[in-house]
Every structure is written in structure tokens, then in C-alpha cells.
Amino acid sequence: MKSLIIYRHAKSSWDDPYMNDHQRPLAIRGLRDAPRMAQRLKKRGISPDYFISSDAERAKVTAYITAENLHFPKNNVELTAVLYHASASSILKTVQNIPNDKHAALVFGHNPGFNELIETLGGEIDNLPTCGQFGFIFEVDDWEAIGPENATVWFVDYPKK
């Protein structure tokens, strides 16, 4: 069995509208919500053994805050440019390449790709809000085998829920 939590980055700052989007930091609200949402994962008993994140600043910092709260080594968070504004199919391919000795993965990134991936896997959502989490369970042994035919919605959570 594999479990996947699709985790949209926390709220980003727009204090500088001319800043390069990739470098955009978290807003005060994002810095507040990220540890709270990580603690909600902890209360669910979720103990991931794999973190992968877009290398955009807002996603990376959300992943690091979550890792710290879940006692996952921050230096083991995998960062990749592939997840920066990626399509659903690109995100799915990235997830399907997770090492099979890992069983519970968190993937941090962006919309609209996350919304599309959730729908592709059979979940229903209008919009995954910032710091939103959408969990799936897959009754498979290999990440390469995950897809809509074996995906079960596990949970949905977001700051205003």
C-alpha cells in the first residue's frame, strides 16, 4: 500500500508584485498556516517517509516547515524544478518514480497542476487552497502502478476547514 498527500504551498507574499515568481516567499498568513497544517497531519498519525517539493521558494519553505513539525530531516526533502507549475501528467510521472521502499509520500507544489492531478486520480475538488492537503491511498506495492484505477480518497484538509 502507498499513501500520497498532495500538499499545495502555503500562502505566498505579493508585497513585491515585480518579484520573480519562483523566488516569491511565504506571506505572514502562510508562515502561520504551514506549521498548523503540519500539526494536523501529526494529529492524524501521519508519518511520511518521503518528501518531494517544487524548488520554488514558497513550496520549499512549506515543505521544510512541515518536515520540521513531523520530525523528518529537512536535508532529506528532495527539491526539483520539475514540480514548478507542472502539469498533472508531469506530477504523476514524478510520483511514480518515488523509490518503492518509501510508503508514505508528501508532494509539495502548485495549482493548477494539483487540481488537475486530484481530478485525474478520481478526487473531487473545485480548488485546492493554499496550504491545502489532499490524501490518496493506493492498494499497490509499486509507485509506478498508481493511477485512477487504484486510488482511494483518504482525506482533504485546508486551513479554513
Backbone as CSV, one residue per row, in Angstrom:
resi,resn,N_x,N_y,N_z,CA_x,CA_y,CA_z,C_x,C_y,C_z
1,MET,0.840,-1.183,0.000,0.000,0.000,0.000,0.888,1.250,0.000
2,LYS,0.473,2.249,-0.763,1.167,3.532,-0.832,0.180,4.632,-0.467
3,SER,0.670,5.624,0.246,-0.167,6.782,0.555,0.541,8.038,0.063
4,LEU,-0.258,8.922,-0.514,0.250,10.154,-1.110,-0.555,11.330,-0.594
5,ILE,0.143,12.357,-0.165,-0.525,13.599,0.215,-0.042,14.691,-0.731
6,ILE,-0.975,15.210,-1.488,-0.726,16.328,-2.390,-0.908,17.585,-1.540
7,TYR,0.128,18.401,-1.441,0.171,19.497,-0.473,0.538,20.786,-1.206
8,ARG,-0.449,21.663,-1.361,-0.176,22.939,-2.023,0.592,23.847,-1.075
9,HIS,1.513,24.596,-1.623,2.307,25.523,-0.812,1.415,26.471,-0.024
10,ALA,1.954,26.990,1.081,1.238,27.960,1.900,1.132,29.300,1.154
11,LYS,0.329,30.187,1.687,0.063,31.487,1.054,1.359,32.261,0.826
12,SER,1.530,32.712,-0.416,2.746,33.457,-0.762,2.515,34.961,-0.637
13,SER,3.607,35.666,-0.495,3.578,37.112,-0.342,3.561,37.787,-1.709
14,TRP,2.749,38.810,-1.801,2.700,39.629,-3.012,3.092,41.064,-2.694
15,ASP,3.902,41.234,-1.619,4.358,42.580,-1.233,5.137,43.244,-2.359
16,ASP,5.860,42.458,-3.129,6.625,42.968,-4.263,6.070,42.325,-5.533
17,PRO,5.123,42.995,-6.206,4.487,42.388,-7.385,5.453,42.155,-8.549
18,TYR,6.630,42.752,-8.513,7.593,42.592,-9.599,8.632,41.503,-9.311
19,MET,8.517,40.881,-8.140,9.466,39.830,-7.782,9.314,38.641,-8.719
20,ASN,10.420,37.992,-9.021,10.400,36.772,-9.803,9.510,35.758,-9.081
21,ASP,8.544,35.190,-9.769,7.567,34.280,-9.150,8.236,33.100,-8.446
22,HIS,9.285,32.577,-9.013,9.981,31.424,-8.442,10.572,31.752,-7.067
23,GLN,10.909,32.997,-6.831,11.548,33.430,-5.582,10.554,33.944,-4.542
24,ARG,9.261,33.981,-4.892,8.253,34.563,-4.009,8.210,33.840,-2.663
25,PRO,8.370,34.600,-1.541,8.374,33.974,-0.209,6.957,33.753,0.315
26,LEU,6.874,33.147,1.468,5.579,32.990,2.126,5.144,34.306,2.757
27,ALA,3.844,34.514,2.750,3.246,35.657,3.440,3.146,35.328,4.933
28,ILE,2.832,36.302,5.723,2.652,36.088,7.163,1.613,34.997,7.392
29,ARG,0.520,35.043,6.643,-0.513,34.005,6.775,0.048,32.626,6.445
30,GLY,0.883,32.532,5.431,1.498,31.261,5.065,2.419,30.741,6.154
31,LEU,3.177,31.628,6.753,4.076,31.244,7.852,3.293,30.802,9.082
32,ARG,2.073,31.300,9.223,1.201,30.875,10.323,0.522,29.540,10.003
33,ASP,0.020,29.399,8.772,-0.753,28.207,8.402,0.109,26.950,8.238
34,ALA,1.321,27.095,7.718,2.147,25.912,7.428,2.395,25.044,8.664
35,PRO,2.828,25.602,9.802,3.021,24.731,10.967,1.707,24.178,11.521
36,ARG,0.641,24.949,11.425,-0.671,24.458,11.893,-1.129,23.262,11.080
37,MET,-0.973,23.347,9.769,-1.400,22.237,8.914,-0.492,21.023,9.107
38,ALA,0.780,21.253,9.367,1.690,20.139,9.651,1.268,19.439,10.944
39,GLN,0.856,20.214,11.925,0.412,19.624,13.188,-0.877,18.817,13.005
40,ARG,-1.700,19.232,12.061,-2.913,18.458,11.774,-2.558,17.102,11.163
41,LEU,-1.525,17.069,10.333,-1.046,15.783,9.812,-0.549,14.914,10.967
42,LYS,0.195,15.532,11.864,0.734,14.801,13.006,-0.390,14.220,13.863
43,LYS,-1.460,14.995,14.069,-2.606,14.513,14.856,-3.305,13.345,14.175
44,ARG,-3.220,13.276,12.857,-3.788,12.147,12.107,-2.895,10.906,12.214
45,GLY,-1.733,11.061,12.796,-0.800,9.940,12.903,0.001,9.705,11.638
46,ILE,0.069,10.702,10.784,0.778,10.564,9.511,2.271,10.765,9.744
47,SER,3.029,9.789,9.302,4.483,9.809,9.459,5.123,9.489,8.112
48,PRO,5.230,10.490,7.241,5.751,10.239,5.899,7.224,9.844,5.905
49,ASP,7.581,9.033,4.939,8.983,8.654,4.799,9.601,9.212,3.515
50,TYR,8.857,10.102,2.829,9.382,10.709,1.611,8.734,12.073,1.397
51,PHE,9.576,13.077,1.176,9.122,14.433,0.855,9.743,14.817,-0.480
52,ILE,8.923,15.346,-1.383,9.440,15.912,-2.626,8.699,17.222,-2.861
53,SER,9.453,18.237,-3.286,8.874,19.573,-3.409,9.375,20.284,-4.648
54,SER,8.505,21.131,-5.174,8.940,22.114,-6.153,10.066,22.910,-5.503
55,ASP,11.018,23.367,-6.310,12.107,24.165,-5.753,11.770,25.650,-5.650
56,ALA,10.528,26.031,-5.967,10.103,27.420,-5.766,10.133,27.719,-4.267
57,GLU,10.529,28.915,-3.915,10.728,29.294,-2.517,9.517,28.983,-1.644
58,ARG,8.320,29.336,-2.084,7.118,29.145,-1.251,6.813,27.668,-1.005
59,ALA,7.040,26.822,-1.996,6.821,25.382,-1.825,7.906,24.778,-0.949
60,LYS,9.146,25.163,-1.206,10.290,24.641,-0.457,10.148,24.965,1.035
61,VAL,9.796,26.203,1.360,9.666,26.595,2.765,8.488,25.867,3.416
62,THR,7.396,25.691,2.694,6.261,24.921,3.226,6.705,23.495,3.536
63,ALA,7.472,22.898,2.639,7.970,21.532,2.856,8.901,21.481,4.063
64,TYR,9.783,22.450,4.193,10.723,22.470,5.318,9.997,22.638,6.656
65,ILE,9.005,23.525,6.694,8.234,23.718,7.930,7.503,22.431,8.293
66,THR,6.927,21.786,7.302,6.210,20.524,7.536,7.177,19.446,8.011
67,ALA,8.323,19.348,7.368,9.325,18.361,7.761,9.735,18.567,9.221
68,GLU,9.998,19.802,9.585,10.411,20.095,10.961,9.331,19.662,11.959
69,ASN,8.083,19.955,11.657,6.980,19.609,12.551,6.728,18.112,12.636
70,LEU,7.078,17.369,11.567,6.872,15.922,11.551,8.150,15.151,11.855
71,HIS,9.181,15.873,12.279,10.469,15.266,12.653,11.083,14.479,11.500
72,PHE,10.943,15.047,10.300,11.565,14.484,9.106,12.789,15.349,8.805
73,PRO,13.935,14.763,8.527,15.142,15.569,8.285,14.984,16.492,7.074
74,LYS,15.123,17.794,7.305,14.961,18.760,6.218,15.934,18.512,5.068
75,ASN,17.129,18.015,5.391,18.096,17.764,4.320,17.706,16.557,3.469
76,ASN,16.676,15.811,3.875,16.176,14.696,3.064,14.985,15.087,2.182
77,VAL,14.561,16.349,2.255,13.491,16.826,1.372,14.089,16.979,-0.022
78,GLU,13.521,16.246,-0.981,14.002,16.328,-2.360,13.369,17.542,-3.039
79,LEU,14.202,18.394,-3.611,13.732,19.576,-4.332,13.926,19.351,-5.823
80,THR,12.916,19.750,-6.602,13.015,19.568,-8.048,12.304,20.689,-8.793
81,ALA,12.925,21.145,-9.841,12.313,22.158,-10.705,11.159,21.567,-11.513
82,VAL,11.121,20.250,-11.650,10.086,19.574,-12.431,8.682,19.883,-11.888
83,LEU,8.561,20.090,-10.577,7.245,20.319,-9.970,6.799,21.785,-10.012
84,TYR,7.651,22.681,-10.466,7.284,24.103,-10.532,6.288,24.315,-11.667
85,HIS,5.068,24.616,-11.306,3.960,24.812,-12.267,3.824,23.644,-13.244
86,ALA,3.961,22.443,-12.732,3.906,21.236,-13.551,2.474,20.854,-13.900
87,SER,2.324,20.153,-14.988,1.027,19.598,-15.386,0.726,18.378,-14.527
88,ALA,-0.515,17.949,-14.544,-0.919,16.759,-13.794,-0.115,15.545,-14.236
89,SER,0.081,15.379,-15.534,0.809,14.199,-16.016,2.274,14.242,-15.578
90,SER,2.870,15.400,-15.546,4.253,15.522,-15.094,4.373,15.229,-13.599
91,ILE,3.417,15.711,-12.812,3.425,15.433,-11.369,3.250,13.935,-11.145
92,LEU,2.312,13.327,-11.857,2.071,11.893,-11.707,3.330,11.096,-12.055
93,LYS,4.003,11.451,-13.127,5.246,10.755,-13.501,6.297,10.903,-12.410
94,THR,6.380,12.082,-11.813,7.339,12.312,-10.728,7.016,11.414,-9.540
95,VAL,5.741,11.331,-9.186,5.316,10.491,-8.064,5.571,9.016,-8.386
96,GLN,5.327,8.617,-9.615,5.534,7.217,-9.995,7.003,6.811,-9.955
97,ASN,7.887,7.783,-9.840,9.324,7.500,-9.740,9.840,7.519,-8.307
98,ILE,8.949,7.637,-7.331,9.370,7.567,-5.931,9.916,6.161,-5.676
99,PRO,11.007,6.053,-4.934,11.550,4.720,-4.635,10.514,3.834,-3.932
100,ASN,10.448,2.579,-4.334,9.425,1.668,-3.815,9.596,1.291,-2.349
101,ASP,10.763,1.571,-1.777,10.918,1.312,-0.348,10.275,2.411,0.501
102,LYS,9.751,3.444,-0.145,9.022,4.523,0.543,7.533,4.232,0.424
103,HIS,6.800,4.474,1.503,5.379,4.106,1.517,4.418,5.265,1.702
104,ALA,4.869,6.339,2.335,4.005,7.490,2.601,4.727,8.749,2.147
105,ALA,4.232,9.355,1.072,4.921,10.488,0.452,4.088,11.761,0.508
106,LEU,4.784,12.867,0.695,4.197,14.191,0.571,4.820,14.851,-0.640
107,VAL,3.988,15.440,-1.503,4.483,16.169,-2.660,3.975,17.605,-2.552
108,PHE,4.896,18.568,-2.585,4.585,19.987,-2.409,4.718,20.707,-3.739
109,GLY,3.699,21.501,-4.066,3.756,22.210,-5.332,2.626,23.191,-5.497
110,HIS,2.095,23.224,-6.724,1.282,24.357,-7.167,0.021,23.938,-7.920
111,ASN,-0.905,24.862,-7.959,-2.051,24.768,-8.865,-1.682,25.479,-10.157
112,PRO,-2.294,25.169,-11.267,-3.453,24.302,-11.438,-3.120,22.808,-11.543
113,GLY,-1.842,22.457,-11.611,-1.458,21.057,-11.772,-1.991,20.146,-10.687
114,PHE,-1.997,20.637,-9.432,-2.500,19.803,-8.342,-4.000,19.552,-8.480
115,ASN,-4.770,20.601,-8.825,-6.208,20.401,-9.026,-6.453,19.348,-10.106
116,GLU,-5.717,19.446,-11.189,-5.879,18.504,-12.298,-5.494,17.088,-11.895
117,LEU,-4.413,16.956,-11.114,-3.992,15.627,-10.672,-5.034,15.006,-9.750
118,ILE,-5.559,15.785,-8.838,-6.599,15.285,-7.925,-7.778,14.753,-8.724
119,GLU,-8.222,15.507,-9.717,-9.345,15.069,-10.549,-8.974,13.846,-11.385
120,THR,-7.762,13.816,-11.911,-7.297,12.667,-12.690,-7.344,11.391,-11.862
121,LEU,-6.993,11.511,-10.573,-6.971,10.341,-9.695,-8.338,10.002,-9.108
122,GLY,-9.367,10.785,-9.476,-10.724,10.475,-9.038,-11.212,11.275,-7.848
123,GLY,-10.419,12.218,-7.395,-10.861,13.097,-6.317,-11.724,14.218,-6.859
124,GLU,-12.490,14.823,-5.979,-13.335,15.946,-6.382,-12.947,17.163,-5.578
125,ILE,-12.616,18.241,-6.310,-12.272,19.495,-5.656,-12.422,20.617,-6.665
126,ASP,-12.960,21.749,-6.215,-13.031,22.923,-7.084,-11.660,23.575,-7.169
127,ASN,-11.030,23.719,-5.995,-9.733,24.371,-5.921,-9.052,23.964,-4.624
128,LEU,-7.859,23.400,-4.716,-7.082,23.104,-3.521,-6.485,24.427,-3.061
129,PRO,-6.927,24.943,-1.902,-6.435,26.250,-1.460,-4.990,26.181,-0.987
130,THR,-4.389,27.344,-0.794,-3.031,27.369,-0.286,-2.988,26.633,1.049
131,CYS,-1.948,25.859,1.222,-1.712,25.004,2.393,-2.726,23.862,2.487
132,GLY,-3.454,23.625,1.402,-4.410,22.531,1.364,-3.718,21.198,1.158
133,GLN,-4.316,20.166,1.724,-3.776,18.807,1.653,-4.863,17.872,1.117
134,PHE,-4.501,17.025,0.180,-5.430,16.052,-0.382,-4.724,14.711,-0.366
135,GLY,-5.246,13.775,0.421,-4.605,12.485,0.582,-5.273,11.378,-0.213
136,PHE,-4.457,10.507,-0.789,-4.915,9.323,-1.504,-4.208,8.093,-0.932
137,ILE,-4.899,6.970,-0.970,-4.334,5.659,-0.662,-4.391,4.836,-1.949
138,PHE,-3.330,4.093,-2.205,-3.258,3.234,-3.382,-2.947,1.816,-2.920
139,GLU,-3.763,0.871,-3.314,-3.552,-0.535,-2.950,-2.614,-1.187,-3.960
140,VAL,-1.362,-0.717,-3.946,-0.328,-1.246,-4.834,0.975,-1.350,-4.048
141,ASP,1.906,-2.096,-4.581,3.227,-2.216,-3.956,4.258,-1.303,-4.600
142,ASP,3.999,-0.891,-5.846,4.954,-0.078,-6.590,4.351,1.278,-6.939
143,TRP,5.120,2.335,-6.708,4.651,3.679,-7.060,4.328,3.776,-8.549
144,GLU,5.073,3.061,-9.359,4.859,3.111,-10.800,3.437,2.682,-11.190
145,ALA,2.793,1.891,-10.336,1.462,1.348,-10.641,0.312,2.253,-10.203
146,ILE,0.611,3.374,-9.521,-0.509,4.195,-9.041,-1.223,4.875,-10.202
147,GLY,-2.520,5.013,-10.044,-3.337,5.663,-11.056,-4.778,5.718,-10.587
148,PRO,-5.669,6.242,-11.415,-7.068,6.394,-11.015,-7.761,5.064,-10.711
149,GLU,-7.294,3.981,-11.333,-7.939,2.683,-11.146,-7.685,2.092,-9.757
150,ASN,-6.696,2.599,-9.023,-6.429,2.055,-7.690,-6.310,3.142,-6.618
151,ALA,-6.815,4.327,-6.918,-6.766,5.452,-5.979,-8.042,5.511,-5.144
152,THR,-7.870,5.713,-3.852,-8.982,5.926,-2.936,-8.720,7.228,-2.197
153,VAL,-9.720,8.109,-2.177,-9.568,9.364,-1.428,-9.461,9.021,0.042
154,TRP,-8.462,9.586,0.684,-8.175,9.356,2.097,-8.720,10.505,2.935
155,PHE,-8.314,11.734,2.618,-8.794,12.911,3.352,-8.504,14.168,2.556
156,VAL,-9.192,15.230,2.931,-8.944,16.572,2.409,-8.916,17.497,3.606
157,ASP,-7.936,18.386,3.646,-7.864,19.359,4.738,-7.247,20.654,4.204
158,TYR,-7.640,21.747,4.806,-7.106,23.053,4.441,-7.322,23.995,5.612
159,PRO,-6.600,25.114,5.658,-6.605,25.960,6.859,-7.986,26.429,7.338
160,LYS,-8.875,26.763,6.435,-10.177,27.298,6.854,-11.229,26.221,7.108
161,LYS,-10.819,24.957,7.062,-11.766,23.855,7.275,-11.969,23.621,8.752
